[in-house]
């Protein structure tokens, strides 16, 4: 029997006012903007002269200027033949042009298709062809401009964007994101991160073509009149200096960026007292790194967000009050999200994480079979294996199809990876199954040491043995200097590791 979670956990750390359950069984916010167009319109009327966008090393735009430029681009798209519902590809780096193109497409009534700029031409061409994009914003070209235009008949259920998931196998899938999906996530981000409009200056160091940068940084900040400072590309020195120069108050990034920044000599000279929020997600965060972040940003509340392209970003959030004590979890269901577990293993308590809410997209563009197998009876089958305790804490233990079955014992890779990454000198690690004629699979670890570090294999295994059950301790270990292979979205390509790694003899 599946145990219902979501809004019924013993702990509920987030504001829950103005929520109602609709006839379709989905809990929604009351009194929020209908669309992203109406959100930006409200913002530019409320804070016309306030600074909306800052491009690192470039220009700055007020809210009034952002609206004017976006409306001009909308007119240009209309003149180019883009109509309501037409898809428009966005293949630009972070910057003011990216944001203007994004809103310009929406003001024209179009559907924006953010393109991962790290993809190869073949991969980009697939997303463009699959989405049927009729216009592409490309580097080096002027944004189209004409008399201002605003399509005013959009509804919250209209398709607004298609975000292509990176995936580790097969072609990417386009998550069809409505205006309601966007707006719901905007309100969720504001609530769980306790964002305040006063002196809100958020540094975007991750790509805007991903839902973290776009949906959980850019849009919530603009919704409440804050300032977005964008880095066109990541540079750790610029990241550190910009925090001070632009008086940044909110940071949102992946754990690796914080680790890299805090290990730079110049970070020791950085005054972090103005930073009030340090948010992270996108990858498991070792407990020791969480402690370092808390210590380095002494005046800030920290928080860990978990989500997917299919949930328009945030599904769960671990707030500051529990960041140090429960860092192995991704926190609680973020309002108005509900969580459930499918096919729970009675031995481990883990099941596939199911997610329901107004942030969950309607399906995958042009992929009815994938849609019908992933979105069932209002629930998104996430593909993540999770545990949820009675208090409501959610812990992601692995991908559903990315665990080692060792003679019938399920070994969740992320659990072993989190242990090995704690060992001094380990930079990154991946756990995969190594074929075995008797056990089916045994646990294999590919470990990359920090530059200039030599790892002692025996000591590393002894460390793992002190923290893990025997059957979870790697029996194969490969130490390599080359970085782990990753796809353009940053996910480790484990199929390559499984097929290409020379494991040698087992350790025991």
ABEGO torsion letter per residue (X at the ends): XBBBBEAABABBABBABGBBBBAAGBBBBBGBBABAAAAAAAAAAABAABBABBBBGBBBBBAAAAAAAAAAAAAAAAAAGBBBGBBBBBBBBBEAAAAAAAAAAAAAGBBBBBBBAABBAAAAAAAAAAAGBABBBBBGBBBBBBBBBBBAABBAABBABBBBBAEABEBBBBBBBBAAAAAAAAAAAAAAAGBBABGBBBBBABBAABAAAAAAAAAAAAAAGBBBBBBABBBAAAAAAAAAAAGBABBBBBAAAAAAAAABAAAAABBAAABABBBBEGBBBBAAAAAAAAAABAABBBBBBBBBAAAGGBABBBBAAAAAAAAABAEBBBOABBBBBBGBBAAAGBBBBBBBEAABBAEBBGBAAAAAAABBGGBBBAGBBBBBBAAGBBBBAEBAABBBBBGGBBBBAAAAAAAAAABBGBABBBBBBBBBAAAGBBBBBBBBBBBGBBBBAAAAAAAAAAABBAAABBABBBBBABBBBBBAAGBBBAAAAAAABBAEBBAX
